[in-house]
């Protein structure tokens, strides 16, 4: 049954609902069509691509393009490197960011406000500005072209701390007091009482962190120098040759790159909507 508020809006703005549905449909099409064309491109032959006629579905799909993808470059190795990099950073964020956010939300200590402002101030300095000093430091440490070189710069960031602090500050202090009254230590209270309450925020943090690092291109390109340490986004550039770009294999690699993020979204979307609402993300 339609609500009285909706009925009143329909009377004041007749046809507004239809316009809204049409706009949603247009936005959905604009979002889905590039993905559909990427899948189509991944199934086209070299001749169809060179013909220059865009088709949404090729007449003779070449599913063997995906086999060629793994035959021509070590894409399985790139996949493992991306999993190690994005997975390690995501796990680190799920441990370190809630701990820091919990401290800022529920504890009092000297210079707390100043430290929190200092953490937030790092958001004003993009990684592109810090990239060269980090590169020089890692070069001196001998960490370039290694997993620690890929992972360490992104283990913790101000955005995750701020997100978790905002969510945990809304939790009642009585939960913590009850845990202390039962004799639980601070870490036990955090892991057994606080973290289970923060599943929506953790889902948002995990999804955003994993997707960003999964698609990270610039730092892996700069920090690695051998083929066996490349990640999937960097590996896609190997199909770009001097006189010819294998767009079908590039698109096939992009489809493989897209699948893990789609699976992660499928499993976290239930918490994602709630987390976005509770943390006030826009």
Residue pairs with C-beta under 8 A, 6 or more apart in sequence:
2 10
9 16
10 16
10 17
35 258
36 56
37 54
37 56
38 251
38 254
38 255
38 258
39 251
39 255
40 55
40 56
40 57
40 58
41 49
41 247
41 248
41 251
42 65
42 66
42 248
42 249
42 251
42 252
42 254
42 255
43 57
43 58
43 61
43 62
43 63
43 65
43 248
44 55
44 58
44 61
44 62
44 65
44 248
45 58
45 60
45 62
45 248
46 246
46 248
48 55
48 58
49 247
49 248
62 248
65 248
65 249
65 252
66 252
66 256
68 249
68 252
69 75
69 249
69 252
69 253
69 256
70 76
72 238
72 239
72 249
73 227
73 235
73 238
73 239
74 227
74 228
74 235
75 232
75 235
75 253
75 256
77 227
77 228
77 230
78 230
78 231
78 232
78 234
78 235
79 232
79 256
81 147
81 150
81 220
81 229
81 230
81 231
81 232
82 214
82 231
82 232
82 233
82 257
83 260
84 147
84 150
84 151
85 147
85 150
85 151
85 213
85 216
85 220
85 231
86 209
86 210
86 213
86 214
86 216
87 210
88 147
88 151
89 151
89 154
89 155
89 209
89 210
89 213
90 206
90 209
90 210
90 213
92 151
92 155
92 156
93 155
93 156
93 157
93 160
93 205
93 206
93 209
94 202
94 205
94 206
96 155
96 156
96 160
97 156
97 157
97 160
97 161
97 163
97 164
97 205
98 164
98 168
98 190
98 194
98 195
98 198
98 202
99 190
100 119
100 156
100 161
100 164
100 165
101 160
101 161
101 162
101 163
101 164
101 165
101 166
101 167
101 168
102 164
102 165
102 168
102 190
102 194
103 109
104 112
104 115
104 116
104 119
104 161
104 165
105 164
105 165
105 168
105 169
105 171
106 168
106 169
106 173
106 176
116 165
119 158
119 161
119 162
120 158
120 162
122 157
122 158
123 158
123 159
123 162
127 153
127 219
128 218
131 218
131 219
131 222
134 153
135 144
135 222
135 223
138 144
138 149
138 152
138 223
143 149
143 152
144 223
144 224
144 225
145 223
145 224
145 225
145 226
145 229
146 229
149 223
149 224
150 219
150 220
150 223
150 224
150 229
150 231
153 219
154 213
154 216
154 219
160 205
160 209
163 201
163 204
163 205
163 279
163 281
164 198
164 201
164 205
166 279
166 280
167 198
167 200
167 201
167 275
167 278
167 279
168 194
168 198
168 201
170 278
171 194
171 197
171 198
175 193
175 194
175 197
176 189
176 193
176 194
179 188
179 189
179 192
179 193
180 189
184 192
184 193
195 202
199 271
200 271
200 272
200 274
200 275
200 278
200 279
201 275
201 278
201 279
202 271
202 275
203 268
203 271
203 272
203 275
204 271
204 272
204 275
204 276
204 279
204 281
206 264
206 268
207 264
207 265
207 268
207 272
210 261
210 264
211 261
211 264
214 232
214 257
214 260
214 261
215 233
215 257
215 261
216 231
216 233
217 233
217 234
220 230
220 231
220 233
220 234
221 234
224 230
224 231
224 234
232 253
232 256
232 257
233 257
235 253
236 250
236 253
236 254
236 257
239 245
239 246
239 247
239 249
239 250
239 253
240 250
265 272
275 281
